[in-house]
Structure formats: C-alpha cells, structure tokens
C-alpha cells in the first residue's frame, strides 16, 4: 500500500507556509522627547501630525482658543453634534480634539493611559476606513468614518 496522498488542503497550507516572508523584529518609532533636544529627532506633535496625515486624516494644530472655530469649520455646517458618549466613532465624519500635552509616543503608551474598567468600549481611529474588497473597487467609509479631522490644541 502506498503512502496516502496529501489532501488539497494540506498542499495549500504547505504552499502558504513556504511563501511566508521571514519574521522581522519590531522597530521602535523614531520619536524624540516632546521637544527635540538637538538629537535630530522630531517632536511628538510633528510625528503625530505626520502619521495622521499619512493615514488620511485632516490634522490641524492651533491655539486652544481657536479650537471651537476649527471644529466648526471641520463640521461643515452639521446640524447635530454627538460626543463619543452618545455614539460610536463609526459615523460619516468624525472630529477629534486632543490637547497637545496628551499625545504619547506609541499605541503601548496610549493603552497604558486607558482605564478599561471605566471605559469598556473604545476605538483607535487613524483615518478614513478604506477597502477594495468589493470587485477591487476602492470604497472609503465602508467600515468606519468616511472622514477624520484631528484638532490638536496647543497651550
């Protein structure tokens, strides 16, 4: 009796394992202290802004006194405004206001600041939702906000 033939499933899984790229070590983000100390790094705010823009968000840094005006402009005349306590962030347009001193270096530091017992639901939204799953056609806003504006208030 000959050895049993490999099933199609086993053959596919073996091919996937063989085609997998090698694992790479996690690279630390090149974030400097909140104010660069001459080390050639960039500020936390500049890194945050660059990441937000790269993800498709509209990021504005302004004086705290200008935040309300910037938010009004970002809402574009919306007739109702809901806070995160009223609705999840999966709406057509989301505007997030953050104080500059509350920015952190990475997701690990953000998680460390969250009390999940007090706030059992949350979402990290980095930009508009995008997918090309359906007939390879790009759709924006299918799984989350269609647009994200971030207003960073500076003291």
N, CA, C and O atoms as a GROMACS GRO file, in nm:
protein
  620
    1UNK      N    1   0.084  -0.117   0.000
    1UNK     CA    2   0.000   0.000   0.000
    1UNK      C    3   0.089   0.124   0.000
    1UNK      O    4   0.185   0.132   0.077
    2UNK      N    5   0.058   0.218  -0.085
    2UNK     CA    6   0.140   0.340  -0.095
    2UNK      C    7   0.100   0.440   0.012
    2UNK      O    8  -0.009   0.434   0.070
    3UNK      N    9   0.190   0.532   0.036
    3UNK     CA   10   0.162   0.637   0.136
    3UNK      C   11   0.042   0.718   0.089
    3UNK      O   12   0.026   0.743  -0.030
    4UNK      N   13  -0.043   0.760   0.185
    4UNK     CA   14  -0.160   0.838   0.145
    4UNK      C   15  -0.118   0.970   0.081
    4UNK      O   16  -0.022   1.034   0.123
    5UNK      N   17  -0.193   1.008  -0.020
    5UNK     CA   18  -0.163   1.135  -0.087
    5UNK      C   19  -0.203   1.251   0.004
    5UNK      O   20  -0.294   1.242   0.085
    6UNK      N   21  -0.130   1.360  -0.015
    6UNK     CA   22  -0.162   1.480   0.062
    6UNK      C   23  -0.294   1.537   0.013
    6UNK      O   24  -0.322   1.539  -0.107
    7UNK      N   25  -0.374   1.584   0.108
    7UNK     CA   26  -0.500   1.645   0.068
    7UNK      C   27  -0.473   1.781   0.005
    7UNK      O   28  -0.367   1.839   0.024
    8UNK      N   29  -0.570   1.830  -0.070
    8UNK     CA   30  -0.557   1.962  -0.131
    8UNK      C   31  -0.537   2.068  -0.023
    8UNK      O   32  -0.460   2.162  -0.041
    9UNK      N   33  -0.607   2.052   0.088
    9UNK     CA   34  -0.594   2.147   0.200
    9UNK      C   35  -0.451   2.150   0.252
    9UNK      O   36  -0.394   2.257   0.270
   10UNK      N   37  -0.394   2.032   0.275
   10UNK     CA   38  -0.257   2.025   0.326
   10UNK      C   39  -0.158   2.085   0.227
   10UNK      O   40  -0.063   2.152   0.266
   11UNK      N   41  -0.181   2.062   0.098
   11UNK     CA   42  -0.093   2.117  -0.005
   11UNK      C   43  -0.099   2.269  -0.007
   11UNK      O   44   0.003   2.336  -0.020
   12UNK      N   45  -0.219   2.324   0.006
   12UNK     CA   46  -0.236   2.470   0.006
   12UNK      C   47  -0.169   2.530   0.130
   12UNK      O   48  -0.097   2.629   0.119
   13UNK      N   49  -0.192   2.471   0.247
   13UNK     CA   50  -0.131   2.523   0.369
   13UNK      C   51   0.021   2.515   0.364
   13UNK      O   52   0.090   2.607   0.411
   14UNK      N   53   0.074   2.409   0.309
   14UNK     CA   54   0.219   2.397   0.295
   14UNK      C   55   0.274   2.505   0.203
   14UNK      O   56   0.378   2.563   0.231
   15UNK      N   57   0.204   2.532   0.093
   15UNK     CA   58   0.248   2.636  -0.001
   15UNK      C   59   0.245   2.773   0.065
   15UNK      O   60   0.334   2.855   0.042
   16UNK      N   61   0.143   2.798   0.146
   16UNK     CA   62   0.133   2.927   0.217
   16UNK      C   63   0.249   2.941   0.315
   16UNK      O   64   0.312   3.046   0.323
   17UNK      N   65   0.278   2.835   0.391
   17UNK     CA   66   0.389   2.839   0.488
   17UNK      C   67   0.522   2.865   0.418
   17UNK      O   68   0.605   2.942   0.467
   18UNK      N   69   0.543   2.802   0.304
   18UNK     CA   70   0.668   2.819   0.230
   18UNK      C   71   0.681   2.959   0.171
   18UNK      O   72   0.792   3.009   0.157
   19UNK      N   73   0.571   3.022   0.138
   19UNK     CA   74   0.573   3.155   0.075
   19UNK      C   75   0.578   3.268   0.176
   19UNK      O   76   0.596   3.384   0.139
   20UNK      N   77   0.561   3.236   0.303
   20UNK     CA   78   0.560   3.340   0.407
   20UNK      C   79   0.693   3.412   0.414
   20UNK      O   80   0.798   3.347   0.410
   21UNK      N   81   0.692   3.544   0.424
   21UNK     CA   82   0.819   3.616   0.440
   21UNK      C   83   0.875   3.590   0.580
   21UNK      O   84   0.800   3.556   0.671
   22UNK      N   85   1.004   3.606   0.597
   22UNK     CA   86   1.061   3.584   0.730
   22UNK      C   87   1.013   3.690   0.828
   22UNK      O   88   0.983   3.803   0.790
   23UNK      N   89   1.007   3.652   0.956
   23UNK     CA   90   0.966   3.746   1.060
   23UNK      C   91   1.072   3.855   1.076
   23UNK      O   92   1.191   3.830   1.057
   24UNK      N   93   1.027   3.973   1.109
   24UNK     CA   94   1.120   4.084   1.134
   24UNK      C   95   1.097   4.137   1.274
   24UNK      O   96   0.986   4.129   1.328
   25UNK      N   97   1.201   4.191   1.332
   25UNK     CA   98   1.192   4.246   1.467
   25UNK      C   99   1.113   4.376   1.463
   25UNK      O  100   1.115   4.448   1.364
   26UNK      N  101   1.043   4.406   1.573
   26UNK     CA  102   0.968   4.531   1.585
   26UNK      C  103   1.067   4.647   1.590
   26UNK      O  104   1.165   4.645   1.664
   27UNK      N  105   1.040   4.748   1.510
   27UNK     CA  106   1.125   4.865   1.504
   27UNK      C  107   1.064   4.973   1.591
   27UNK      O  108   0.945   5.002   1.579
   28UNK      N  109   1.142   5.033   1.676
   28UNK     CA  110   1.093   5.142   1.759
   28UNK      C  111   1.073   5.267   1.673
   28UNK      O  112   1.154   5.297   1.585
   29UNK      N  113   0.965   5.338   1.699
   29UNK     CA  114   0.935   5.460   1.624
   29UNK      C  115   1.040   5.566   1.656
   29UNK      O  116   1.082   5.580   1.771
   30UNK      N  117   1.084   5.642   1.555
   30UNK     CA  118   1.187   5.744   1.578
   30UNK      C  119   1.127   5.872   1.637
   30UNK      O  120   1.128   5.977   1.573
   31UNK      N  121   1.075   5.861   1.758
   31UNK     CA  122   1.011   5.974   1.823
   31UNK      C  123   1.107   6.030   1.927
   31UNK      O  124   1.162   5.957   2.009
   32UNK      N  125   1.125   6.159   1.924
   32UNK     CA  126   1.211   6.224   2.022
   32UNK      C  127   1.127   6.262   2.143
   32UNK      O  128   1.008   6.232   2.148
   33UNK      N  129   1.188   6.326   2.238
   33UNK     CA  130   1.114   6.377   2.352
   33UNK      C  131   1.018   6.484   2.301
   33UNK      O  132   1.031   6.527   2.187
   34UNK      N  133   0.921   6.528   2.384
   34UNK     CA  134   0.823   6.626   2.335
   34UNK      C  135   0.886   6.749   2.270
   34UNK      O  136   0.825   6.808   2.181
   35UNK      N  137   1.002   6.787   2.311
   35UNK     CA  138   1.071   6.895   2.241
   35UNK      C  139   1.210   6.842   2.205
   35UNK      O  140   1.282   6.796   2.293
   36UNK      N  141   1.248   6.847   2.078
   36UNK     CA  142   1.375   6.789   2.037
   36UNK      C  143   1.490   6.850   2.116
   36UNK      O  144   1.497   6.970   2.139
   37UNK      N  145   1.580   6.762   2.157
   37UNK     CA  146   1.694   6.806   2.237
   37UNK      C  147   1.820   6.804   2.152
   37UNK      O  148   1.926   6.762   2.199
   38UNK      N  149   1.809   6.850   2.029
   38UNK     CA  150   1.927   6.856   1.943
   38UNK      C  151   1.973   6.719   1.896
   38UNK      O  152   2.086   6.705   1.848
   39UNK      N  153   1.889   6.617   1.909
   39UNK     CA  154   1.931   6.482   1.871
   39UNK      C  155   1.888   6.446   1.729
   39UNK      O  156   1.899   6.330   1.688
   40UNK      N  157   1.838   6.543   1.656
   40UNK     CA  158   1.797   6.517   1.518
   40UNK      C  159   1.659   6.453   1.508
   40UNK      O  160   1.611   6.431   1.397
   41UNK      N  161   1.595   6.423   1.621
   41UNK     CA  162   1.462   6.364   1.619
   41UNK      C  163   1.356   6.469   1.588
   41UNK      O  164   1.385   6.588   1.579
   42UNK      N  165   1.234   6.422   1.573
   42UNK     CA  166   1.124   6.515   1.551
   42UNK      C  167   1.039   6.519   1.676
   42UNK      O  168   1.042   6.428   1.759
   43UNK      N  169   0.963   6.624   1.690
   43UNK     CA  170   0.879   6.638   1.808
   43UNK      C  171   0.765   6.536   1.805
   43UNK      O  172   0.729   6.487   1.698
   44UNK      N  173   0.710   6.507   1.918
   44UNK     CA  174   0.597   6.415   1.930
   44UNK      C  175   0.479   6.469   1.848
   44UNK      O  176   0.411   6.392   1.779
   45UNK      N  177   0.456   6.600   1.855
   45UNK     CA  178   0.345   6.660   1.780
   45UNK      C  179   0.366   6.646   1.630
   45UNK      O  180   0.273   6.610   1.557
   46UNK      N  181   0.488   6.673   1.583
   46UNK     CA  182   0.516   6.659   1.439
   46UNK      C  183   0.500   6.514   1.393
   46UNK      O  184   0.447   6.489   1.284
   47UNK      N  185   0.544   6.419   1.476
   47UNK     CA  186   0.530   6.277   1.440
   47UNK      C  187   0.382   6.239   1.436
   47UNK      O  188   0.340   6.167   1.346
   48UNK      N  189   0.304   6.286   1.533
   48UNK     CA  190   0.160   6.258   1.539
   48UNK      C  191   0.092   6.315   1.414
   48UNK      O  192   0.012   6.247   1.350
   49UNK      N  193   0.123   6.439   1.381
   49UNK     CA  194   0.063   6.504   1.264
   49UNK      C  195   0.097   6.429   1.136
   49UNK      O  196   0.009   6.406   1.052
   50UNK      N  197   0.223   6.391   1.121
   50UNK     CA  198   0.265   6.319   1.000
   50UNK      C  199   0.194   6.185   0.989
   50UNK      O  200   0.151   6.146   0.880
   51UNK      N  201   0.180   6.114   1.101
   51UNK     CA  202   0.112   5.984   1.099
   51UNK      C  203  -0.036   6.002   1.066
   51UNK      O  204  -0.092   5.924   0.989
   52UNK      N  205  -0.100   6.104   1.124
   52UNK     CA  206  -0.241   6.130   1.094
   52UNK      C  207  -0.265   6.163   0.949
   52UNK      O  208  -0.358   6.112   0.888
   53UNK      N  209  -0.180   6.248   0.894
   53UNK     CA  210  -0.194   6.286   0.753
   53UNK      C  211  -0.167   6.166   0.662
   53UNK      O  212  -0.238   6.147   0.563
   54UNK      N  213  -0.066   6.086   0.695
   54UNK     CA  214  -0.035   5.967   0.615
   54UNK      C  215  -0.151   5.869   0.615
   54UNK      O  216  -0.171   5.796   0.517
   55UNK      N  217  -0.228   5.866   0.725
   55UNK     CA  218  -0.343   5.775   0.734
   55UNK      C  219  -0.467   5.832   0.669
   55UNK      O  220  -0.570   5.764   0.661
   56UNK      N  221  -0.460   5.956   0.622
   56UNK     CA  222  -0.574   6.015   0.553
   56UNK      C  223  -0.656   6.111   0.635
   56UNK      O  224  -0.761   6.157   0.590
   57UNK      N  225  -0.610   6.142   0.757
   57UNK     CA  226  -0.684   6.237   0.841
   57UNK      C  227  -0.642   6.380   0.806
   57UNK      O  228  -0.533   6.403   0.753
   58UNK      N  229  -0.730   6.472   0.836
   58UNK     CA  230  -0.701   6.614   0.823
   58UNK      C  231  -0.659   6.661   0.963
   58UNK      O  232  -0.739   6.657   1.056
   59UNK      N  233  -0.533   6.704   0.979
   59UNK     CA  234  -0.481   6.741   1.111
   59UNK      C  235  -0.453   6.890   1.115
   59UNK      O  236  -0.388   6.945   1.026
   60UNK      N  237  -0.503   6.955   1.220
   60UNK     CA  238  -0.480   7.098   1.240
   60UNK      C  239  -0.428   7.119   1.381
   60UNK      O  240  -0.487   7.071   1.477
   61UNK      N  241  -0.316   7.191   1.394
   61UNK     CA  242  -0.264   7.230   1.524
   61UNK      C  243  -0.296   7.378   1.540
   61UNK      O  244  -0.267   7.459   1.452
   62UNK      N  245  -0.356   7.413   1.654
   62UNK     CA  246  -0.395   7.551   1.675
   62UNK      C  247  -0.390   7.585   1.823
   62UNK      O  248  -0.380   7.496   1.908
   63UNK      N  249  -0.397   7.713   1.852
   63UNK     CA  250  -0.406   7.756   1.992
   63UNK      C  251  -0.540   7.709   2.048
   63UNK      O  252  -0.638   7.701   1.975
   64UNK      N  253  -0.543   7.679   2.176
   64UNK     CA  254  -0.667   7.629   2.236
   64UNK      C  255  -0.784   7.725   2.215
   64UNK      O  256  -0.898   7.681   2.202
   65UNK      N  257  -0.756   7.852   2.212
   65UNK     CA  258  -0.862   7.950   2.191
   65UNK      C  259  -0.925   7.941   2.053
   65UNK      O  260  -1.036   7.991   2.032
   66UNK      N  261  -0.857   7.878   1.958
   66UNK     CA  262  -0.907   7.866   1.821
   66UNK      C  263  -0.976   7.731   1.793
   66UNK      O  264  -1.027   7.710   1.684
   67UNK      N  265  -0.976   7.641   1.891
   67UNK     CA  266  -1.028   7.506   1.870
   67UNK      C  267  -1.174   7.508   1.825
   67UNK      O  268  -1.209   7.440   1.728
   68UNK      N  269  -1.259   7.583   1.892
   68UNK     CA  270  -1.402   7.585   1.858
   68UNK      C  271  -1.423   7.630   1.714
   68UNK      O  272  -1.506   7.572   1.643
   69UNK      N  273  -1.350   7.730   1.669
   69UNK     CA  274  -1.363   7.779   1.531
   69UNK      C  275  -1.318   7.672   1.432
   69UNK      O  276  -1.383   7.653   1.329
   70UNK      N  277  -1.209   7.603   1.462
   70UNK     CA  278  -1.158   7.499   1.372
   70UNK      C  279  -1.256   7.382   1.366
   70UNK      O  280  -1.280   7.327   1.258
   71UNK      N  281  -1.312   7.343   1.480
   71UNK     CA  282  -1.409   7.233   1.484
   71UNK      C  283  -1.532   7.270   1.403
   71UNK      O  284  -1.582   7.189   1.325
   72UNK      N  285  -1.583   7.392   1.421
   72UNK     CA  286  -1.699   7.436   1.343
   72UNK      C  287  -1.672   7.427   1.194
   72UNK      O  288  -1.758   7.384   1.118
   73UNK      N  289  -1.552   7.468   1.152
   73UNK     CA  290  -1.516   7.462   1.010
   73UNK      C  291  -1.508   7.317   0.963
   73UNK      O  292  -1.549   7.285   0.852
   74UNK      N  293  -1.454   7.229   1.047
   74UNK     CA  294  -1.440   7.088   1.010
   74UNK      C  295  -1.576   7.019   0.997
   74UNK      O  296  -1.593   6.929   0.915
   75UNK      N  297  -1.672   7.062   1.079
   75UNK     CA  298  -1.805   7.001   1.074
   75UNK      C  299  -1.884   7.047   0.953
   75UNK      O  300  -1.982   6.983   0.916
   76UNK      N  301  -1.843   7.154   0.892
   76UNK     CA  302  -1.906   7.198   0.768
   76UNK      C  303  -2.054   7.224   0.777
   76UNK      O  304  -2.128   7.188   0.685
   77UNK      N  305  -2.100   7.283   0.885
   77UNK     CA  306  -2.240   7.317   0.898
   77UNK      C  307  -2.329   7.203   0.944
   77UNK      O  308  -2.451   7.209   0.926
   78UNK      N  309  -2.272   7.100   1.002
   78UNK     CA  310  -2.355   6.990   1.052
   78UNK      C  311  -2.456   7.042   1.153
   78UNK      O  312  -2.426   7.131   1.232
   79UNK      N  313  -2.575   6.987   1.150
   79UNK     CA  314  -2.682   7.035   1.237
   79UNK      C  315  -2.682   6.967   1.372
   79UNK      O  316  -2.739   7.021   1.467
   80UNK      N  317  -2.620   6.852   1.384
   80UNK     CA  318  -2.615   6.787   1.514
   80UNK      C  319  -2.474   6.737   1.541
   80UNK      O  320  -2.404   6.691   1.451
   81UNK      N  321  -2.435   6.749   1.664
   81UNK     CA  322  -2.302   6.705   1.705
   81UNK      C  323  -2.321   6.611   1.823
   81UNK      O  324  -2.389   6.645   1.919
   82UNK      N  325  -2.262   6.492   1.815
   82UNK     CA  326  -2.272   6.393   1.921
   82UNK      C  327  -2.134   6.369   1.980
   82UNK      O  328  -2.034   6.370   1.907
   83UNK      N  329  -2.127   6.349   2.109
   83UNK     CA  330  -2.000   6.315   2.170
   83UNK      C  331  -1.982   6.164   2.163
   83UNK      O  332  -2.076   6.092   2.131
   84UNK      N  333  -1.860   6.116   2.192
   84UNK     CA  334  -1.835   5.972   2.189
   84UNK      C  335  -1.920   5.899   2.291
   84UNK      O  336  -1.945   5.780   2.276
   85UNK      N  337  -1.965   5.969   2.395
   85UNK     CA  338  -2.051   5.901   2.492
   85UNK      C  339  -2.190   5.878   2.433
   85UNK      O  340  -2.265   5.795   2.485
   86UNK      N  341  -2.225   5.950   2.326
   86UNK     CA  342  -2.356   5.935   2.263
   86UNK      C  343  -2.356   5.834   2.149
   86UNK      O  344  -2.459   5.772   2.122
   87UNK      N  345  -2.244   5.819   2.082
   87UNK     CA  346  -2.241   5.738   1.961
   87UNK      C  347  -2.101   5.681   1.943
   87UNK      O  348  -2.004   5.740   1.991
   88UNK      N  349  -2.090   5.569   1.874
   88UNK     CA  350  -1.957   5.516   1.842
   88UNK      C  351  -1.896   5.603   1.734
   88UNK      O  352  -1.967   5.682   1.671
   89UNK      N  353  -1.762   5.591   1.710
   89UNK     CA  354  -1.698   5.676   1.611
   89UNK      C  355  -1.726   5.633   1.467
   89UNK      O  356  -1.662   5.684   1.375
   90UNK      N  357  -1.819   5.542   1.446
   90UNK     CA  358  -1.847   5.495   1.311
   90UNK      C  359  -1.959   5.577   1.249
   90UNK      O  360  -2.068   5.527   1.221
   91UNK      N  361  -1.929   5.702   1.228
   91UNK     CA  362  -2.022   5.796   1.167
   91UNK      C  363  -1.958   5.848   1.039
   91UNK      O  364  -1.843   5.816   1.009
   92UNK      N  365  -2.032   5.928   0.965
   92UNK     CA  366  -1.980   5.976   0.838
   92UNK      C  367  -1.858   6.066   0.854
   92UNK      O  368  -1.763   6.056   0.776
   93UNK      N  369  -1.858   6.152   0.955
   93UNK     CA  370  -1.747   6.244   0.976
   93UNK      C  371  -1.718   6.249   1.124
   93UNK      O  372  -1.808   6.268   1.205
   94UNK      N  373  -1.592   6.233   1.159
   94UNK     CA  374  -1.550   6.237   1.299
   94UNK      C  375  -1.448   6.347   1.316
   94UNK      O  376  -1.353   6.359   1.238
   95UNK      N  377  -1.469   6.428   1.418
   95UNK     CA  378  -1.373   6.532   1.454
   95UNK      C  379  -1.327   6.503   1.596
   95UNK      O  380  -1.408   6.497   1.688
   96UNK      N  381  -1.197   6.484   1.612
   96UNK     CA  382  -1.138   6.454   1.742
   96UNK      C  383  -1.055   6.573   1.786
   96UNK      O  384  -0.975   6.626   1.709
   97UNK      N  385  -1.075   6.615   1.911
   97UNK     CA  386  -0.997   6.724   1.968
   97UNK      C  387  -0.908   6.664   2.075
   97UNK      O  388  -0.956   6.593   2.164
   98UNK      N  389  -0.780   6.692   2.068
   98UNK     CA  390  -0.684   6.640   2.166
   98UNK      C  391  -0.591   6.754   2.209
   98UNK      O  392  -0.552   6.837   2.128
   99UNK      N  393  -0.557   6.754   2.338
   99UNK     CA  394  -0.460   6.852   2.386
   99UNK      C  395  -0.320   6.803   2.351
   99UNK      O  396  -0.291   6.684   2.363
  100UNK      N  397  -0.236   6.892   2.308
  100UNK     CA  398  -0.102   6.855   2.265
  100UNK      C  399  -0.025   6.780   2.374
  100UNK      O  400   0.048   6.686   2.344
  101UNK      N  401  -0.043   6.821   2.499
  101UNK     CA  402   0.032   6.755   2.607
  101UNK      C  403  -0.018   6.614   2.636
  101UNK      O  404   0.047   6.540   2.710
  102UNK      N  405  -0.132   6.574   2.579
  102UNK     CA  406  -0.184   6.439   2.596
  102UNK      C  407  -0.134   6.340   2.491
  102UNK      O  408  -0.164   6.221   2.500
  103UNK      N  409  -0.059   6.388   2.392
  103UNK     CA  410  -0.005   6.299   2.290
  103UNK      C  411   0.100   6.207   2.352
  103UNK      O  412   0.175   6.249   2.440
  104UNK      N  413   0.103   6.083   2.307
  104UNK     CA  414   0.201   5.986   2.355
  104UNK      C  415   0.278   5.930   2.236
  104UNK      O  416   0.241   5.951   2.120
  105UNK      N  417   0.386   5.859   2.266
  105UNK     CA  418   0.476   5.813   2.160
  105UNK      C  419   0.423   5.698   2.076
  105UNK      O  420   0.454   5.690   1.957
  106UNK      N  421   0.344   5.609   2.136
  106UNK     CA  422   0.301   5.492   2.060
  106UNK      C  423   0.174   5.434   2.121
  106UNK      O  424   0.124   5.481   2.223
  107UNK      N  425   0.122   5.331   2.055
  107UNK     CA  426  -0.002   5.268   2.098
  107UNK      C  427   0.012   5.205   2.236
  107UNK      O  428  -0.085   5.202   2.312
  108UNK      N  429   0.130   5.156   2.269
  108UNK     CA  430   0.152   5.096   2.401
  108UNK      C  431   0.131   5.200   2.511
  108UNK      O  432   0.068   5.172   2.613
  109UNK      N  433   0.183   5.320   2.490
  109UNK     CA  434   0.166   5.428   2.588
  109UNK      C  435   0.020   5.473   2.595
  109UNK      O  436  -0.028   5.510   2.701
  110UNK      N  437  -0.049   5.469   2.482
  110UNK     CA  438  -0.191   5.506   2.481
  110UNK      C  439  -0.272   5.406   2.563
  110UNK      O  440  -0.356   5.445   2.644
  111UNK      N  441  -0.248   5.277   2.540
  111UNK     CA  442  -0.319   5.174   2.618
  111UNK      C  443  -0.291   5.188   2.767
  111UNK      O  444  -0.381   5.166   2.849
  112UNK      N  445  -0.168   5.224   2.802
  112UNK     CA  446  -0.133   5.237   2.944
  112UNK      C  447  -0.212   5.348   3.012
  112UNK      O  448  -0.229   5.345   3.134
  113UNK      N  449  -0.259   5.445   2.936
  113UNK     CA  450  -0.334   5.558   2.994
  113UNK      C  451  -0.484   5.533   3.002
  113UNK      O  452  -0.557   5.615   3.058
  114UNK      N  453  -0.532   5.423   2.947
  114UNK     CA  454  -0.675   5.397   2.944
  114UNK      C  455  -0.715   5.309   3.061
  114UNK      O  456  -0.650   5.208   3.090
  115UNK      N  457  -0.822   5.348   3.129
  115UNK     CA  458  -0.880   5.266   3.234
  115UNK      C  459  -0.994   5.188   3.170
  115UNK      O  460  -1.106   5.239   3.158
  116UNK      N  461  -0.967   5.064   3.128
  116UNK     CA  462  -1.068   4.988   3.056
  116UNK      C  463  -1.186   4.948   3.143
  116UNK      O  464  -1.292   4.914   3.091
  117UNK      N  465  -1.170   4.952   3.274
  117UNK     CA  466  -1.285   4.924   3.361
  117UNK      C  467  -1.383   5.040   3.359
  117UNK      O  468  -1.504   5.019   3.367
  118UNK      N  469  -1.333   5.162   3.347
  118UNK     CA  470  -1.420   5.279   3.343
  118UNK      C  471  -1.478   5.302   3.204
  118UNK      O  472  -1.588   5.355   3.190
  119UNK      N  473  -1.403   5.262   3.100
  119UNK     CA  474  -1.444   5.283   2.961
  119UNK      C  475  -1.428   5.150   2.887
  119UNK      O  476  -1.326   5.129   2.822
  120UNK      N  477  -1.527   5.061   2.895
  120UNK     CA  478  -1.511   4.928   2.837
  120UNK      C  479  -1.514   4.924   2.684
  120UNK      O  480  -1.477   4.822   2.625
  121UNK      N  481  -1.555   5.031   2.619
  121UNK     CA  482  -1.559   5.033   2.473
  121UNK      C  483  -1.477   5.150   2.423
  121UNK      O  484  -1.482   5.259   2.479
  122UNK      N  485  -1.404   5.126   2.318
  122UNK     CA  486  -1.327   5.234   2.257
  122UNK      C  487  -1.275   5.189   2.122
  122UNK      O  488  -1.283   5.071   2.087
  123UNK      N  489  -1.222   5.282   2.049
  123UNK     CA  490  -1.166   5.250   1.919
  123UNK      C  491  -1.053   5.347   1.890
  123UNK      O  492  -1.062   5.465   1.920
  124UNK      N  493  -0.947   5.296   1.831
  124UNK     CA  494  -0.840   5.381   1.782
  124UNK      C  495  -0.868   5.403   1.634
  124UNK      O  496  -0.862   5.309   1.555
  125UNK      N  497  -0.898   5.525   1.598
  125UNK     CA  498  -0.930   5.559   1.460
  125UNK      C  499  -0.816   5.642   1.405
  125UNK      O  500  -0.787   5.750   1.456
  126UNK      N  501  -0.750   5.592   1.301
  126UNK     CA  502  -0.633   5.659   1.248
  126UNK      C  503  -0.659   5.729   1.115
  126UNK      O  504  -0.569   5.794   1.062
  127UNK      N  505  -0.776   5.716   1.063
  127UNK     CA  506  -0.804   5.779   0.935
  127UNK      C  507  -0.929   5.719   0.877
  127UNK      O  508  -0.992   5.634   0.939
  128UNK      N  509  -0.967   5.762   0.759
  128UNK     CA  510  -1.088   5.710   0.699
  128UNK      C  511  -1.075   5.561   0.668
  128UNK      O  512  -0.968   5.512   0.632
  129UNK      N  513  -1.184   5.491   0.684
  129UNK     CA  514  -1.189   5.349   0.651
  129UNK      C  515  -1.178   5.333   0.500
  129UNK      O  516  -1.238   5.408   0.424
  130UNK      N  517  -1.100   5.234   0.458
  130UNK     CA  518  -1.084   5.209   0.314
  130UNK      C  519  -1.086   5.059   0.290
  130UNK      O  520  -1.033   4.982   0.370
  131UNK      N  521  -1.146   5.019   0.182
  131UNK     CA  522  -1.142   4.879   0.141
  131UNK      C  523  -1.150   4.871  -0.011
  131UNK      O  524  -1.209   4.957  -0.077
  132UNK      N  525  -1.091   4.768  -0.064
  132UNK     CA  526  -1.104   4.740  -0.207
  132UNK      C  527  -1.148   4.594  -0.224
  132UNK      O  528  -1.120   4.532  -0.326
  133UNK      N  529  -1.216   4.542  -0.123
  133UNK     CA  530  -1.260   4.403  -0.124
  133UNK      C  531  -1.366   4.376  -0.231
  133UNK      O  532  -1.368   4.270  -0.293
  134UNK      N  533  -1.452   4.472  -0.250
  134UNK     CA  534  -1.567   4.452  -0.337
  134UNK      C  535  -1.528   4.484  -0.481
  134UNK      O  536  -1.510   4.601  -0.517
  135UNK      N  537  -1.516   4.382  -0.562
  135UNK     CA  538  -1.483   4.396  -0.703
  135UNK      C  539  -1.360   4.482  -0.727
  135UNK      O  540  -1.350   4.549  -0.830
  136UNK      N  541  -1.268   4.480  -0.634
  136UNK     CA  542  -1.142   4.554  -0.645
  136UNK      C  543  -1.163   4.704  -0.670
  136UNK      O  544  -1.083   4.769  -0.737
  137UNK      N  545  -1.272   4.755  -0.617
  137UNK     CA  546  -1.304   4.897  -0.631
  137UNK      C  547  -1.288   4.965  -0.496
  137UNK      O  548  -1.345   4.920  -0.397
  138UNK      N  549  -1.210   5.072  -0.490
  138UNK     CA  550  -1.183   5.141  -0.364
  138UNK      C  551  -1.309   5.208  -0.312
  138UNK      O  552  -1.374   5.286  -0.382
  139UNK      N  553  -1.343   5.176  -0.187
  139UNK     CA  554  -1.457   5.236  -0.119
  139UNK      C  555  -1.405   5.300   0.009
  139UNK      O  556  -1.337   5.234   0.088
  140UNK      N  557  -1.436   5.428   0.029
  140UNK     CA  558  -1.394   5.498   0.150
  140UNK      C  559  -1.515   5.514   0.241
  140UNK      O  560  -1.622   5.556   0.197
  141UNK      N  561  -1.496   5.480   0.369
  141UNK     CA  562  -1.603   5.496   0.467
  141UNK      C  563  -1.694   5.376   0.482
  141UNK      O  564  -1.802   5.389   0.539
  142UNK      N  565  -1.654   5.259   0.432
  142UNK     CA  566  -1.740   5.141   0.440
  142UNK      C  567  -1.744   5.081   0.580
  142UNK      O  568  -1.849   5.031   0.621
  143UNK      N  569  -1.635   5.086   0.653
  143UNK     CA  570  -1.627   5.020   0.783
  143UNK      C  571  -1.616   5.117   0.899
  143UNK      O  572  -1.607   5.074   1.014
  144UNK      N  573  -1.615   5.242   0.873
  144UNK     CA  574  -1.596   5.340   0.979
  144UNK      C  575  -1.616   5.479   0.923
  144UNK      O  576  -1.689   5.497   0.825
  145UNK      N  577  -1.552   5.578   0.984
  145UNK     CA  578  -1.575   5.715   0.940
  145UNK      C  579  -1.526   5.737   0.797
  145UNK      O  580  -1.422   5.684   0.755
  146UNK      N  581  -1.603   5.815   0.724
  146UNK     CA  582  -1.562   5.850   0.588
  146UNK      C  583  -1.454   5.955   0.592
  146UNK      O  584  -1.370   5.963   0.502
  147UNK      N  585  -1.456   6.037   0.695
  147UNK     CA  586  -1.355   6.142   0.709
  147UNK      C  587  -1.322   6.160   0.856
  147UNK      O  588  -1.409   6.149   0.943
  148UNK      N  589  -1.195   6.188   0.883
  148UNK     CA  590  -1.148   6.211   1.018
  148UNK      C  591  -1.069   6.340   1.022
  148UNK      O  592  -0.973   6.358   0.946
  149UNK      N  593  -1.110   6.430   1.109
  149UNK     CA  594  -1.035   6.553   1.132
  149UNK      C  595  -0.984   6.548   1.275
  149UNK      O  596  -1.057   6.513   1.367
  150UNK      N  597  -0.859   6.583   1.292
  150UNK     CA  598  -0.799   6.589   1.426
  150UNK      C  599  -0.755   6.732   1.451
  150UNK      O  600  -0.684   6.791   1.370
  151UNK      N  601  -0.798   6.785   1.563
  151UNK     CA  602  -0.762   6.922   1.603
  151UNK      C  603  -0.676   6.908   1.728
  151UNK      O  604  -0.723   6.860   1.831
  152UNK      N  605  -0.553   6.951   1.718
  152UNK     CA  606  -0.460   6.945   1.830
  152UNK      C  607  -0.453   7.083   1.893
  152UNK      O  608  -0.406   7.179   1.831
  153UNK      N  609  -0.501   7.093   2.017
  153UNK     CA  610  -0.500   7.221   2.088
  153UNK      C  611  -0.369   7.242   2.160
  153UNK      O  612  -0.325   7.157   2.238
  154UNK      N  613  -0.308   7.353   2.134
  154UNK     CA  614  -0.176   7.386   2.191
  154UNK      C  615  -0.195   7.497   2.293
  154UNK      O  616  -0.266   7.594   2.269
  155UNK      N  617  -0.130   7.482   2.407
  155UNK     CA  618  -0.137   7.583   2.514
  155UNK      C  619  -0.072   7.712   2.471
  155UNK      O  620  -0.069   7.808   2.548
   0.00000   0.00000   0.00000
